[in-house]
Amino acid sequence: MKYTACLIVAAMALVTVGCSNTNLTKGQQGAVGGAATGAVLGQAIGRNTEATLIGTAIGTMLGYIVGNEMDKYDRMQLNNAYESGPSGQPVAWVNPDTGSSYQVTPQPAYQNSSTNQVCRQAEVMATIDGQPQKTLTTACRNQQGQWVLQ
């Protein structure tokens, strides 16, 4: 019983540390939160170490999947900006799950002389957790015609 209580406390500590670490991806943050929730639910349902560990494993997997889907939303929007955004015109969106906002201004496409790929740069203005961030990104089309960040 003491082992299980320690496991739950450790999982909750990981959530606190994980959520404060902005270097984690959304998928990783989801996995940490899912692990803690799964551990608590596993213990509440099974009342033994095995149930807690099973709950942790299932929670980690589900949390990662949910968190990763949020990442996919922003990648999809960025891809749309590269694909159909007019050069020099900002394309903006707000992630409905995180509240993070983005404004992407794509530049004209060009042929990369060393790879012969069609590439496009874009200026990305993002506000994540209230902090504005600005970066310049480049994406090139792969052999399937999809934009891939470089």
N, C-alpha and C positions, 0 to 999 in steps of 0.2 A: 504494500500500500504506500509506503514511504517513497519507493522508487517511482511509482506512478505519479505521485504528487510532485516529485522533483521534475519528472518529465514534462508535466503540464506547466510548471513554473518556467522551465527552460524554454518551452515552446512560446510562451507568452513573452518572455524576454527577447526571443528572436524576432517576434512581431514588432516589438517596440524598437529594437535596433534596426530591423529591416525597413520599417516604414520611414525611419529618419534618414536612411542612407539613400541619397538621390542617385547614386551610381547604379542601383539595381534597376533592371528592366521591369516593365510592368508585369511580365510573365513571372519573373523572380519574386516580385512583391506579392503577387497572387499566390505563388507556391508557399511562401512563408506564412501568409495569413491563412491559407487553406490548411496547412499542416497544424497550426495551433487550434483552429476550429475543429478539425477532424480529431485531434487528440482529446479535446474536451468532450466532444460528442461520443467518441468511442468509449471513453471512461464512463460517461454518464449512462450509456446503454449497456455496456458489457461488464462494467465494474471490475475489470482486471487488466493486467498489463498487455495481454495479447490484443484485446479489443482496442486499447489505446493506440497500440502500434499500427493496427489495421486502419483505424480512423485517421491516424497521421498520414499514412501512405495514400489513402484515398483522397484526403483533403489536399495533400500536396499536388496530386495529379490534377484534380478539378480546379484548384486555385491557379495553377500554371496555365491551364487551358483558357480560363476566363480572362486572366491577365494578359495572355498573349493575344487574344482576340482584340483587346483594346489597342495593342500595338499595331495590329493588322489594319485597324480603321485608319490610323494616321498614315500608314504606309500606302494604303489605297488612295487616300486623298492626295498625297504627294505625287503618286503615280499619275493620277488624273491631271494634276497641274502640269506635269511634264508632257503628258500625252496631248492635252487639248488647250492648255493655257496659252493665251495670246502673248507673244513676246513683249516684255516691258509692262504688262498689265498684271496687277496682283490678283491672286486667287486666295480666298480666305475661308477658313472653317473653324469650328469649335468642336472639340471632341466631347460628345454628349456624356461620356462616362467619367472623364477626368476634369472637364472644364478648361483644359488647356486650349489656347487659341493659337492659330497659325496664319501667317500671311506669306505666301510664296510668290515671288516674281520671277517667272522663267525668262531666260534669254533666248535669242535665236539659236536654232540647231546648227551644228557644224560637223564636219567629217574629221575624226581624229586621224591624223596622218600616220601614226605608228600602228594603230589597230584597225584602221578602215571602218570603225564603228561610227554611227551617228550618235553624237553626244549633245548634251544641253546642260548649261549651268543654270542655277537658280539661287536667288537670295532668299533665305528663310528667316523670317522674324517670328519667334515663338514666345509665348508667355506661358510658362509652366510653373505652377505653384506660386504665382504672383511675380515671378522673376523673368524679366525680358531677356531674351537671348537672340543673337544674330549670328548667322553662319552662311557661308557660301557652299553650295553642294553641286556636284556634277553627277549626272546619270548618263549612261550610254545604253543603247539598245543591244540586247544579246541576240543570239542566232534565232531565237523564237520571236523576236520583235518586242520583247518586254524591256522596260526601263530598269536598269540595275544601278544602284548608287555605287560610285567609285570610291 
